[in-house]
Amino acid sequence: MLKYAVATAVATLALAAVTTTLLSIPAYAVDNIESTDAPDLTSVKAKIEAKNYTGALEELRGLAEDTQQADVYNLLGFTLRKTGDYQTALTYYTKALELQPGHKAAREYLGELYVETGDVDKAKVQLSELGKLCPQGCEELEDLQKAIDTKVTK
């Protein structure tokens, strides 16, 4: 019995240490590349940060021709949404989520697209999905909640 109690205590302490470490890792939206097989998107992210959406689109389209990758499709959707091409952005967000259903940034951005196009109910579906992906909370969940709250209160 004592062995079991000691083993349980050690396991509990180890789990607490791992949980604390994981919760202290910051989350990023645009530059949160979620896949290990993502191509180098440093240049694309710099163009997006500088609001050079035309340059980012050119580079992303070239990358999309070479690879089917959720992070690339997500950033294509983000960039297209920022240029006002909501329909094509929707296509790329959907493709990103087909490849990686748990892609938090794609869920956030898809929700923001729905907010921007006036479909708050669909945005709330994405918020719910993020709640499942981030039960302890995450930046993507918080950002989408703010977008919904802002739209609802206007």
VEXDREN-277890 format. One record per residue: residue in three letters; x, y, z of N, C-alpha, C, O in turn. Coordinates in steps of 0.05 Angstrom, whole numbers, plus 5000, padded with zeros to 4 digits. Each point is the difference from the previous one (the first is absolute). Example, Ala and Ser with C-alpha at 12.3 -4.5 7.8 and 13.67 -1.06 7.14 Angstrom:
BEGIN
ALA526448865156498250245000501850245000502150005013;SER497250214973501650245001498550225014501050225004;
This chain:
BEGIN
MET501749765000498350245000501750255000499450194986;LEU502849815030501850235001501350054973500350234992;LYS500549554994501250024973498050154982500850174984;TYR496749755017498050124982499650305007499850164981;ALA500249915044499750285008502450174991499750224990;VAL502749675012502450144992500050034969500650224990;ALA498749574996499950014971498050214990500450144981;THR497349865032497950204993500950285005499550184984;ALA501849875038501050265007502150104980500050224991;VAL501849605001502150074981498750064973500850194986;ALA497349645005498750054975498450265000500050154980;THR498849925042498550255002501950244998499350194986;LEU502949805028502050214998501150034972500450234990;ALA500149554997501150024972497950124982500750164983;LEU496849765019497950114984499750305005499650154981;ALA500549935044499850295007502350154987499650224990;ALA502849675010502350144988499750034970500550224989;VAL498649574998499650014971497850204993500250164982;THR497649835033497750184995500950295003499350174984;THR502249895037500950285005501850094977499750234991;THR502049604999501850074978498450054975500550204986;LEU497649625008498450044975498350255001499750134980;LEU499249945043498350235003501650264998498950214995;SER503749785010501650244999501150074972501150214996;ILE498549614985500950044972498050204987497649944999;PRO503450284990498250194988498949904973501349844986;ALA496350255008498849934974500150254982499750225009;TYR500749734965500150224981498049944978499449774994;ALA499550444995498049964979501349984973500549774991;VAL500050454995501049994972502549834999500349844981;ASP501550205037502549854998500149745016502249905006;ASN495550005001499949755014499849774980497849924992;ILE504549994998500149794981499649745015501649935018;GLU496349934976499249775016501149734990499949815015;SER501150184961500949754989503049984999501450204997;THR499649565007502949954999501049994972502450034995;ASP495849924986500849984972499650264984500050004976;ALA499650225038499550264987502550094986502249985010;PRO497450134966502350134987500850255015498550105017;ASP503850014976500950255014498250234991499950074977;LEU498650035042498050214995500950275011498450185003;THR504249855004501050245011499550244982499150215010;SER501549774965499750214981497050084997499450234999;VAL498949575000497150044997499050165025498550194997;LYS502349725026499150125025500950305001498550175010;ALA503949884981501050275000498450184981499350235006;LYS499949664971498450154981497250055011498950224997;ILE500049585016497350045013500250215022498350175002;GLU503849815014500350205022500350284989499050195012;ALA502249844964500450264987497550074984500050214986;LYS498049625014497550044985500550004970498550124985;ASN503649745007500649964971498649754991501249794995;TYR496150225004498449774994500549904972499949754995;THR500650424986500549924972502549834999500049784988;GLY502150315025502549845000499749745015501049794991;ALA497550225031499649755015498349804984500649765000;LEU497450344986498449824983501649874978499749764995;GLU502150394992501749884979501749785011500149784989;GLU501150275034501749805012498449755010500849784995;LEU497050275017498349795010498949824978499849765002;ARG499450374976498949844977502249824989499449774992;GLY503050335007502249834991500549775019500449774991;LEU499450285035500349785019497849804998500449765003;ALA497150344993497749824998500249824976498949785000;GLU502450314979500349834976501949775006499749784988;ASP502250275030502049795006499249815022501049785002;THR497250315015499349835023497150055009499050224998;GLN499849575013497450035012500650015030500649795012;GLN499250445000500850035028498150195014499550224990;ALA499549715033498050155014500850295007498550184997;ASP504049855011501050275007500050194976499350235002;VAL501549664975500050164975497250084993499550234994;TYR498649575007497250074993498850195019498450184993;ASN502349795033498950195020501050284994498450195001;LEU504149854993501150264995498950114973499650244997;LEU499949594984498750094975497250115007499250214990;GLY499349645026497450105008500150265015498550184995;PHE503449845024500450255015500550244982498850215002;THR503149754979500850214982497750084982499650244995;LEU499049574994497850054983497750155015498750184989;ARG500949745036497950135016500850295004498250184999;LYS504349875006500950285004499750174975499850245002;THR500249634975499650154975497050024992499350134981;GLY499049755035497150014995498949774983497750004994;ASP504049814999499149784983499049775019501449805004;TYR496350245008498949825020499449724989500549805014;GLN498550184962499249744989502549824996499949775008;THR502250354981502449834996501449955026501149785004;ALA498850415015501149955026498649775014501349835012;LEU496150164985498449785012501049734988500249805015;THR500350194959500949764987502749905013500349775005;TYR501550424999502649925011499949935030501349815008;TYR497050335007499749925028498849725002500949835016;THR497250114967498749744999502149784993500049795012;LYS501750274969502149814992501949965023500849775005;ALA500050445008501849975023498849825022501449835011;LEU496050214994498749845020499549714991499849825017;GLU499950144957499849724990502649865006500049765008;LEU502350374987502649885005500649975029501349815009;GLN497850385007500750015029497650115016500050245005;PRO498149605001497650105014500550155026498350175008;GLY503849775005500750145025501750244997501250095019;HIS498950034957501750234995498750255013498050104989;LYS503149985034498750225015499950264985497950145001;ALA504249944986500150254986497950004977498650204996;ALA501149584990498049994978497250025012498350134988;ARG501249755035497450025013499550295008497850104995;GLU504250035017499650285007499450174976498150165000;TYR503649824980499750174976497449954985498750184990;LEU500549565009497449944987497750135016498250114989;GLY502049885037498050135017500050304996497950124999;GLU504550004998500150294995498950074972498750214997;LEU501749614984498750044973497050015003498750174989;TYR500249645027497150005004499150255014497950114994;VAL503649985026499350255013499950234980498150164999;GLU504049864985500350224981497749994978499350214990;THR499749555005497949984979497249995013498149954986;GLY501850095040497450025014498749745008497750005008;ASP503849784991498949745009501149925027501749825002;VAL497350325019501149965027499449725010501549895015;ASP496349994976499349725009502249814991500849825015;LYS500150204960502249834991502650065014501649825005;ALA498850435002502450085015500049865027502049915010;LYS495650085002499849875026500549704999500949885019;VAL498550004958500749714996503049975001501049815013;GLN500550374974502949995001501050055028502049885009;LEU496750305005500850065028499649755017501749945017;SER496249914979499549755014502149804994501049865018;GLU499850124956502149814993502750085013501449825010;LEU499150434992502550095013499849945030502049945012;GLY495650084999499749935029500749715005501149945021;LYS498349894960500849715002503049974997501249835014;LEU500050324968502849984995501750135022502349925005;CYS496550275008501550165020498350015026499150215008;PRO500649565006498350005024501150185022498550105017;GLN504149964982501250185020500250284990501050185013;GLY498049874962500150264987502550024983502049865004;CYS497850314976502350064982499550264986497850115001;GLU504350004987499750264987497950004978498550204997;GLU501549594987498049984978497250025011498350134988;LEU501149735033497450005013499350285010497850104995;GLU504150035018499550275011499650204977498250175002;ASP503449814977499850194978497349974986498750204993;LEU500449555002497449974987497750095018498150124990;GLN502249835036497950095018499850314999497850115000;LYS504550034999500050294999498750094974498450205000;ALA502249674978498850084974497049965001498550174990;ILE500649625021497149955002498750215018497950114994;ASP503349935030498950205018499950284988498050145004;THR504049934981500150264987497850034980498750204998;LYS500949594986497950004979497250015013498350144990;VAL501349715031497449975012499350265014497650085001;THR504450075011499450245015499850254982499250215010;LYS501549774965499950234982497250064992499550204985;
